[in-house]
């Protein structure tokens, strides 16, 4: 599959992921994403220099084009504006990964009907984005779920590590640990969706 195909899959997947976050936040009482224009299907509104450009490019190049993952600019959420901040934080965080799993199912149906490998790569990428974001590293979605489950004030101190999230992800990338999380996670979800296993 060509680079253009990868880019189309990437932008569509990360955009749906972030819009899902914003939509659930809106339903739970926070209008921040809507006011800032982030409930949009325009991919340009969701691009982040590191997560959308640099990080996926590094993965693409280092694996010879066999693997790529990344994310869009995180949708702003004012958790204090949510109807039930602790509980709703979990639903807002889960919305993105769940949207990716649903998208992967639609892409899988497209692959089964047409045999186009483009759709299967889309399945893997969408599932990979869901799995990657469930790492419990602030500001990734897994950290919001964990914070929602932690009692106060542990949740506060846990989320204060967010400025170091970038460095932690970089360490996981350069040590290769990120692959030990993402690849098994993709294949676990692929089994759940009855999709072929991913081979890197």
Kinemage of the C-alpha trace (Angstrom):
@kinemage 1
@onewidth
@group {chain A} dominant
@subgroup {mainchain}
@vectorlist {calphas} color= white
{ca unk a 1} P 0.000 0.000 0.000
{ca unk a 2} L 1.350 3.412 -0.943
{ca unk a 3} L 2.201 6.279 1.323
{ca unk a 4} L -0.954 8.142 0.267
{ca unk a 5} L -3.066 5.214 1.434
{ca unk a 6} L -1.290 5.210 4.798
{ca unk a 7} L -1.893 8.928 5.211
{ca unk a 8} L -5.600 8.596 4.380
{ca unk a 9} L -6.021 5.782 6.905
{ca unk a 10} L -4.037 7.674 9.509
{ca unk a 11} L -5.874 10.983 9.230
{ca unk a 12} L -9.323 9.388 9.126
{ca unk a 13} L -8.632 7.153 12.116
{ca unk a 14} L -7.131 9.780 14.413
{ca unk a 15} L -9.821 12.293 13.444
{ca unk a 16} L -12.653 9.915 14.353
{ca unk a 17} L -10.865 9.100 17.604
{ca unk a 18} L -10.682 12.732 18.723
{ca unk a 19} L -14.161 13.693 17.533
{ca unk a 20} L -15.540 10.788 19.591
{ca unk a 21} L -13.835 12.205 22.694
{ca unk a 22} L -15.301 15.638 22.065
{ca unk a 23} L -18.770 14.326 21.269
{ca unk a 24} L -19.013 12.301 24.489
{ca unk a 25} L -17.650 15.231 26.499
{ca unk a 26} L -20.363 17.403 24.932
{ca unk a 27} L -23.052 14.878 25.859
{ca unk a 28} L -21.681 14.827 29.403
{ca unk a 29} L -21.894 18.607 29.788
{ca unk a 30} L -18.602 20.048 28.496
{ca unk a 31} L -18.918 22.321 25.435
{ca unk a 32} L -15.189 23.146 25.174
{ca unk a 33} L -14.469 21.012 22.093
{ca unk a 34} L -17.537 22.316 20.299
{ca unk a 35} L -16.712 25.963 21.081
{ca unk a 36} L -13.135 25.470 19.838
{ca unk a 37} L -14.298 23.856 16.604
{ca unk a 38} L -12.892 20.419 17.385
{ca unk a 39} L -16.132 18.536 16.693
{ca unk a 40} L -15.160 18.755 13.038
{ca unk a 41} L -14.346 16.164 10.375
{ca unk a 42} L -11.722 18.525 8.944
{ca unk a 43} L -8.416 16.705 9.618
{ca unk a 44} L -6.465 19.983 9.621
{ca unk a 45} L -8.121 20.911 12.914
{ca unk a 46} L -6.695 17.803 14.588
{ca unk a 47} L -3.040 17.761 13.475
{ca unk a 48} L -0.323 17.859 16.166
{ca unk a 49} L 3.335 18.289 15.157
{ca unk a 50} L 4.619 15.435 17.311
{ca unk a 51} L 1.795 12.877 17.640
{ca unk a 52} L 0.430 13.333 14.086
{ca unk a 53} L 3.672 13.948 12.197
{ca unk a 54} L 6.988 13.159 13.937
{ca unk a 55} L 6.099 10.065 15.996
{ca unk a 56} L 4.277 8.132 13.225
{ca unk a 57} L 7.008 9.115 10.748
{ca unk a 58} L 9.670 7.648 13.061
{ca unk a 59} L 7.743 4.379 13.355
{ca unk a 60} L 7.113 4.219 9.604
{ca unk a 61} L 10.768 4.771 8.762
{ca unk a 62} L 12.211 2.527 11.487
{ca unk a 63} L 10.014 -0.426 10.431
{ca unk a 64} L 10.540 0.045 6.707
{ca unk a 65} L 6.928 1.078 6.195
{ca unk a 66} L 5.522 -2.023 7.925
{ca unk a 67} L 4.139 -0.282 11.000
{ca unk a 68} L 2.917 3.155 11.969
{ca unk a 69} L 0.878 4.561 14.845
{ca unk a 70} L 0.205 8.019 16.173
{ca unk a 71} L -2.572 10.301 17.288
{ca unk a 72} L -4.162 13.678 16.658
{ca unk a 73} L -4.007 16.795 18.797
{ca unk a 74} L -5.901 15.900 21.993
{ca unk a 75} L -9.386 17.382 22.144
{ca unk a 76} L -9.618 19.908 25.007
{ca unk a 77} L -11.883 18.739 27.807
{ca unk a 78} L -12.838 20.737 30.882
{ca unk a 79} L -13.405 17.861 33.270
{ca unk a 80} L -14.893 20.136 35.931
{ca unk a 81} L -17.695 20.997 33.472
{ca unk a 82} L -18.767 17.351 33.155
{ca unk a 83} L -21.965 16.351 34.931
{ca unk a 84} L -20.087 13.754 37.011
{ca unk a 85} L -16.363 14.567 36.571
{ca unk a 86} L -14.824 11.362 37.958
{ca unk a 87} L -17.235 8.999 36.231
{ca unk a 88} L -17.604 10.952 32.993
{ca unk a 89} L -13.815 11.275 32.645
{ca unk a 90} L -13.737 7.524 32.118
{ca unk a 91} L -16.452 7.582 29.429
{ca unk a 92} L -14.812 10.476 27.598
{ca unk a 93} L -11.457 8.663 27.646
{ca unk a 94} L -12.922 5.371 26.437
{ca unk a 95} L -14.884 7.021 23.620
{ca unk a 96} L -11.852 7.381 21.348
{ca unk a 97} L -10.555 3.792 21.558
{ca unk a 98} L -14.100 2.393 21.311
{ca unk a 99} L -14.724 4.499 18.194
{ca unk a 100} L -11.568 2.990 16.687
{ca unk a 101} L -12.746 -0.551 17.411
{ca unk a 102} L -16.107 0.188 15.757
{ca unk a 103} L -14.315 1.751 12.764
{ca unk a 104} L -12.074 -1.317 12.538
{ca unk a 105} L -15.162 -3.535 12.304
{ca unk a 106} L -16.509 -1.508 9.370
{ca unk a 107} L -13.115 -1.641 7.659
{ca unk a 108} L -12.985 -5.388 8.222
{ca unk a 109} L -16.351 -5.791 6.503
{ca unk a 110} L -14.957 -3.747 3.610
{ca unk a 111} L -11.960 -6.085 3.422
{ca unk a 112} L -14.142 -9.204 3.541
{ca unk a 113} L -16.393 -7.902 0.765
{ca unk a 114} L -13.684 -6.614 -1.565
{ca unk a 115} L -10.435 -8.312 -0.603
{ca unk a 116} L -8.672 -4.933 -0.791
{ca unk a 117} L -5.639 -5.060 1.507
{ca unk a 118} L -6.075 -1.322 2.067
{ca unk a 119} L -9.039 -2.082 4.333
{ca unk a 120} L -7.114 -4.679 6.349
{ca unk a 121} L -4.287 -2.235 7.008
{ca unk a 122} L -6.963 0.188 8.154
{ca unk a 123} L -8.220 -2.425 10.611
{ca unk a 124} L -4.758 -2.851 12.105
{ca unk a 125} L -4.086 0.858 12.283
{ca unk a 126} L -7.423 1.654 13.916
{ca unk a 127} L -6.957 -1.127 16.482
{ca unk a 128} L -3.361 -0.022 17.043
{ca unk a 129} L -4.492 3.497 17.816
{ca unk a 130} L -7.010 2.167 20.341
{ca unk a 131} L -4.389 -0.022 22.035
{ca unk a 132} L -1.680 2.653 22.048
{ca unk a 133} L -3.996 5.188 23.646
{ca unk a 134} L -4.877 2.788 26.454
{ca unk a 135} L -1.324 2.974 27.791
{ca unk a 136} L -1.709 4.429 31.313
{ca unk a 137} L 0.656 7.306 30.558
{ca unk a 138} L -0.685 10.871 30.830
{ca unk a 139} L -2.077 12.349 28.614
{ca unk a 140} L -3.058 9.110 26.840
{ca unk a 141} L -6.600 7.807 27.305
{ca unk a 142} L -5.545 4.967 29.585
{ca unk a 143} L -4.340 7.513 32.128
{ca unk a 144} L -7.765 9.225 32.181
{ca unk a 145} L -9.460 5.906 32.836
{ca unk a 146} L -6.986 5.161 35.628
{ca unk a 147} L -7.434 8.644 37.121
{ca unk a 148} L -11.195 8.204 37.075
{ca unk a 149} L -10.829 4.997 39.067
{ca unk a 150} L -8.231 6.256 41.536
{ca unk a 151} L -9.409 7.864 44.793
{ca unk a 152} L -8.587 11.483 45.551
{ca unk a 153} L -5.923 12.818 45.924
{ca unk a 154} L -4.053 9.994 44.175
{ca unk a 155} L -5.698 10.878 40.874
{ca unk a 156} L -4.411 14.451 41.154
{ca unk a 157} L -0.793 13.419 41.788
{ca unk a 158} L -0.985 10.791 39.058
{ca unk a 159} L -2.134 13.277 36.417
{ca unk a 160} L 0.584 15.737 37.492
{ca unk a 161} L 3.075 13.426 35.718
{ca unk a 162} L 1.595 14.535 32.362
{ca unk a 163} L 4.555 16.827 31.465
{ca unk a 164} L 6.749 13.707 31.452
{ca unk a 165} L 4.429 11.641 29.239
{ca unk a 166} L 6.322 12.585 26.084
{ca unk a 167} L 9.618 11.364 27.546
{ca unk a 168} L 8.079 8.127 28.817
{ca unk a 169} L 6.637 7.350 25.379
{ca unk a 170} L 10.025 8.048 23.802
{ca unk a 171} L 11.727 5.644 26.224
{ca unk a 172} L 9.155 2.965 25.391
{ca unk a 173} L 9.734 3.559 21.687
{ca unk a 174} L 13.539 3.444 21.757
{ca unk a 175} L 13.599 0.377 24.033
{ca unk a 176} L 11.074 -1.387 21.800
{ca unk a 177} L 8.638 -1.960 24.663
{ca unk a 178} L 5.883 -0.096 22.844
{ca unk a 179} L 5.705 -2.948 20.312
{ca unk a 180} L 5.233 -5.526 23.092
{ca unk a 181} L 2.125 -3.593 24.131
{ca unk a 182} L 0.681 -2.658 20.755
{ca unk a 183} L 1.141 -5.794 18.636
{ca unk a 184} L -0.390 -8.276 21.146
{ca unk a 185} L -3.163 -5.742 21.807
{ca unk a 186} L -3.955 -5.451 18.102
{ca unk a 187} L -4.075 -9.222 17.726
{ca unk a 188} L -6.282 -9.643 20.795
{ca unk a 189} L -8.816 -7.205 19.364
{ca unk a 190} L -8.408 -8.731 15.894
{ca unk a 191} L -9.404 -12.107 17.337
{ca unk a 192} L -12.424 -10.472 18.963
{ca unk a 193} L -13.458 -9.034 15.565
{ca unk a 194} L -12.614 -12.287 13.710
{ca unk a 195} L -9.933 -10.486 11.693
{ca unk a 196} L -6.636 -12.042 10.513
{ca unk a 197} L -3.770 -11.764 12.979
{ca unk a 198} L -1.208 -9.044 12.351
{ca unk a 199} L 2.346 -10.092 11.470
{ca unk a 200} L 4.992 -7.376 11.788
